């Protein structure tokens, strides 16, 4: 009952993406119960294709891919192997040797990765992180609320190596380090987007070899806050795309399966999604050209999150009685939709980014 109607989906996405998304949808309910279910298919052409596309894609291509696959199912997408945000960071400041190691490991092992930034006491305020690397090259600190941190065999972590903005640094966390005994990690209990396996990680004097430090061939300015901004700006259209893709999937599903929802209301939602989709791809194209200018990306991320939550709420309020219980995929999707607010910055953070962008004249009419 929750399968994709390919004819309807093809009105929004190309046939190639529809087939890809349909395979994701077929795993949706199983993945919600067991996020590791996708690993049974590590050799599947769609697992390999996602890894291949994601390795060096533009922000536009990433947004197009993530929207279509979220239309299939975001939980499956977030549980699936890939380089994710770490890949963007490696492309930004990794040396040729580090890129070769990291991307080949992801490809050869068809595995997930993690990107550890947020901290229990500091949130995602990268400039004031508590995690630090001491003079003996030992990393200590905590990270929380990031995807696949407790299950992925490789990833990256941000920390301080000195004071001030220039002290920000990042490193690859290898499988050997994860099995060294100096890193403790666990999956946190969540209700929505369970495929992301939101995690906690603790470093206790974890030795970091110099070869694992990212951006050492660059200046402190280029490898510090500047690289972080570029990484977040390049990836945020992808988060907007996740919300847009899932909202479009909910609209299409209800159009076919729930007669109690007004056709006029669904047409309105289609129109809203078409507009924000175009705006998101435009923002992605802009950040591909000027990655340090992220105000437009922040504006669209806040807008996409708000619109998609409104659509989810509107659909649920239009259902009658216990009708939602008859559609478990729709019920799961309604819970998932509230996760995007907390991915790559909450709305109030993006409003601050927009305000800063206005002051810098980043917006043009």
N, C-alpha and C positions, 0 to 999 in steps of 0.2 A: 504493500500500500504506500510505502514511503519512497518508492523508486522514482527516479527522475522521468518526467515526460519529455522525451528528447525533442519532440516537435516544438513544444512551448519554450524549452530552454534554448533552442537554436535561434529564437528571435533576439536573444541577448548575446549569446556566445557562439563562437565558431564550432563546427561539428567536431573538430579535433578536441577542443576543450570540453565539449559536452560528454564525449565518450570517457574522457579522463575523470570528469566530475561524477559521472554515473558509477564508475568503479568505486570512488570514495564513498558515495552514498550507500552502496551495497554493504559497506563495512561499518556504517554509522552506529547502529545500536550495539553491535558487538564491541566496538572500540569504547563506547561509553561505559561498558561494564569492565572491559579489560583493555587499557590503553596500549598494551604490548601486542595486541592482535595483529597490527600492521607488520610486525617483524617476521611473521610467517611468510611474507611476500617480498623479502628483500631483493629477490632476483626478478621481480615483476617489472615489466617494461615501464609501467607508470611510476614506480619507485625510482628506477634508474633515470627516467626522463626528468623528474622533478629535480633530482640532484644535479643533473647535467645543466639544466636551464638556470638553476639558482646560482651556480658557481660564479659566473661572471656577468649576470644580466643587469640591465639598466633598471632604474626605478620604475620606468613605464612598464617594461616587460614584467617586472616583479609584481606590480599592481594588477596587471591583466591576469597573470597566472594565479595569484592568491585569491582574487575575486572569483574566478571560475571554480577553483578548487574548494573555496568556502561555500559556494553554491552547492557543491557536492556534499561536503560536511566539514565544518571547521575543526571538530574534534579529531577526525581522522587526519586532517592536514597538519595539525599541531603535534600529533603523535608520530608523524612520518619522518623518516630519515631526511637529512638535509643540513646545509651549512648555516642557514638562517642568519641572525644578526652577526654572529661571529664571522661568517663569510664576508659580510659587508666590511667589518672592521679589518679583516685580513687584507682585503683588496685595497683598503685605504692606506694602511701603514705597515703591512707585513713585508718582509724581505722576500725576494724570489725563492729562497730556500724554505722559508716558513710557509709561504703559499703552497709550494709543491708538497711539503709534508702534510699540511692540514687538509687540503682539498683531495689529495690522493688517499688519505686515511678515510675520509668520509665516503669517497667513491668505492674504495676497495672493500670496505666493511659495511657499506650501506647502513650507516648509523646516524643517530641524532647527534646534535651538539647543543651546548648551552652558552649563554652570555650573562655572566654574573655581575650586576652593577648595584642593585638596590640593597640597602642595609636596614636592619631592624630599627636602629636609632636615628639614622640619617636619611632614610628614604632613598630617592634617586638623585639626591643633591651630590653630584659627582665631585664638585669642587671642595666638599667638606667630608669626604669619605673617612671612615675610621680605619678600614683595612689598610695595612701598610707593610712595606718591605723594609726590613732593617739592614744595618750595615753588613750583616753576615749573609745577606740575600735569602732571608727567611721571611715568608709571608704569614701574617696572622690577621684574623678578622672574621667577620660573619657576612654572609650574603643571603638574601631571602626574596621570595616572590618572583622567581624567574623560571621559565619553562625548561623541563627535562633535566634540571640540575642534578637530580638524584639518580637518573637512569642513563644519561648519555655518557659515552666513554671518552669524550673529548670536548673541549670548549675553551672559552676565554674568560678572564676575570680582570676587573679594574681595581686599582688600589693606588695609594700614595707612596711615592719614593722621594721624600723631601717635602718641604713646605710650599704653600702657595699654589697657584694655578699651574705652574710649570712642573710641579711635582707629580702630576697625574701620570699614571703609567698603566700598561696592560700587558698581559702575558698569556701564552697558550698553557692550558692545563692538560697534560698528557694522560693517557691511560696508566702509565707507570706512576705518576704522582697520585692519581686517584686510588691506586691500590697500595700506596706507601704506608697507610695507617695514620698519616698526619691530617687527613681530610675526612670529616664526618659529614654525611649528607642524608637527607630524608625527604620524602614526598609529603607535602602538606595536604590535609583533607580539604577538598573543594566539592561544590555541587555542580557548577557549570564548567564547560570546557575542560572536562576531566582528562581529555587526551593530552593536554599541555603538561600534565604532571608538575604543577607548580611546586617549587622546591626550596629547601633551606640547606645552606652549606657553611661549614665551619673549618677554618684553616688554623692549624696550630704549629707554628714554626715550620711551615712547608718550604722545603728548599727549592728555589727557582733558579735554574741555570740561566746564564746570560743569553744563551741561544734561544731561550723561550720568550725573552722580553721583546715586545713588538715596537717597531719604529726606532730602533737604535741607530739606524742609518739616517734618521731625520733629526731636525732640530727639536728641542724640547717644546717649542710652540706648536710645531706641526704634528708631533706625536701625542700631545696633551689634549687640552680642551677642544682645540680645533678639529682634531680627528674624531672626537666623540660627537661633536655637533654635526659633522658631515655624515657620520654613521647613522645617527638618529634621524636626520633630515631625509636621508636616502631611503630609510626603511619605513618611515611613518605613512607614506601613501599606501604601503602594503597593509598596514593595520586598518586604515580606512577601507581598503578593498575587502578585507575580511568581513567587516560589518555590512558593507553594501552587498556582497555576494550572498551572505546568509539572509539578509532581509529580502532580497529578490527571490531567493529560494522559498521563503515562507509565503510570500505573495503568490508565487506560482503554485505552490502546493495547495494553498487555501482556495485559489481560483478553481482548481480541479476537484477538490475533495470536501469543501465546506460551503454548502449553499446558503448558509445563514449570513455569510459575509457579503455586504453590498458590492455589486460589480463596480458601481461608481467609486466606492471607496478604494477598491483595488486598482482601478485606473488612475486614481489620484496618487496612490503609492508608486505605481509604475512611473508616473511622470516625475515625482520627486526623486526617485532613484536614478532615472536617466540624467537628470540635471546634476546631481552630486557625483555621479560616475564620471561625467564629462569634466567636471571641475577637478576631481581627484587626478585624472590622467593629465590634465593641464598642469596641475601642481607638481606632479611627478616629472613631467617634461622640463619644468622650470628648474627643479632641484638637480636634474641630471646635468644641466648647464652651469648652474650656480649653486653648488651644494651647501655653501655657508648661509644662503638666504632661505631660512626655513619658516618665515612667518606665514606664508600662504599655505604651506603644508600643515602648519598648526591650525590655521583657520578651518581648513577642510576636514582635518581629523576631528575637531570638536563638532563641526556641523554634521559630518557623516554619523558619528556616534549618536548624536541627539536625534537625528531623523530616523535612524534605524531602530532605536529604542522606542520612538513614538509609533513606528509601524508595528513593531511587535506588540506593544500595549494595545494598539487599535484593533489588531487581529484578535487578541485574546478577549477583549471586551465585547467583541461581536459574536463570539461563540455562545451557544446556548447550553445552559445547564451543565451536565457532565460530558459535553461533547469533546472536550479536550482529552479526556481519558481514552477516547477512541483513536487518538492520533499520537502515539508515543514519540514519534520523531518531532512533531510540532511542539510537544511539551518540552522535549529536550532542547530544541532550538530556542525556545523562549527563555530558558535558563541560561543558555550559552550567550545570548545577546548582551547580557550585562557585563560580560568580561572585557569587552573592548574599551570601555571607559578607563580601565586600569592598565592597558597595554600602551607602552611608549608615551606615557604622560597623561594625567587626568585633565579634565576640561579646564580647570582653573589655571593649570600650568600653561596650557596652550593659549589661554586668553592673555596671560602675561607675555608670551612670545609674540602674539599679535600686536599688543601694545608697543613692545620694543621695536617690532618691524615697522609700525607706523611712524615711530620717531626717527627711524633710519631711512624712511621713504622707500621701503621695499615694495609697497603696493603701487601699481599703476592702473590708471583708469583707461 
